Amino acid sequence: MRLRNGTLSLTLEARDADDYAYCTRKIVNLTHEFFLFLNEYWADYMWENFGMNME
């Protein structure tokens, strides 16, 4: 994980072919959790940038 100029980068490395499905699931789960976090604590940001409901 790296933070540069206000941009967060996350790198995941698969060591063999069996790891691709695992890594993909983890990335999707992380993205979903981050979306839920933003929706709960930063509703105004989600509304301004993604057009989400404020509810």
N, C-alpha and C positions, 0 to 999 in steps of 0.2 A: 504494500500500500504506500502511496506517495501523494503528498500534497504540495503543489507548486502553483504559484500565482492564483490561489483561490480555487484551484481545480483538483479534485480528488481522483486519483487513478488507482484501480484495483487490478492486479494481475494474478491469474490463476494458471498454474502449469500442470498439464496432464502428463504423467510419466509413461503411460501405455494406453492402448486403445480402449481398455475397459474403463479408464478413468474419465473419458469424455462425457458419458451419460451422468456420472456422479457430479462432475464439475458443472455441467449444464444445470442440473437440479439445484445445486448450491447457489449458482448465480441467479436463477429465477426466484428462489426462495429469499435471497438477500434483497433483490429488487422489490419484491412484494412487501417485505417487512419495512423497507425504507419508505415505500409509498404509503403504507399504513401509518408510519410514524409522522410523515409530513402531513398527511390528511388529518391526524388527530391534533398535533401541536402547532402546525403552521398552515391552518386552513386558508388564511388570507393569501399566502404565497401560492397555494394550489389554485385558488380562485383566479388570481391575477395571471398566472403563467399557463395553466392548463384548462381554465374555464370550469373547474369543479364547483359543485354546490358548496355553500358555506355550512350546511347542516352536518 
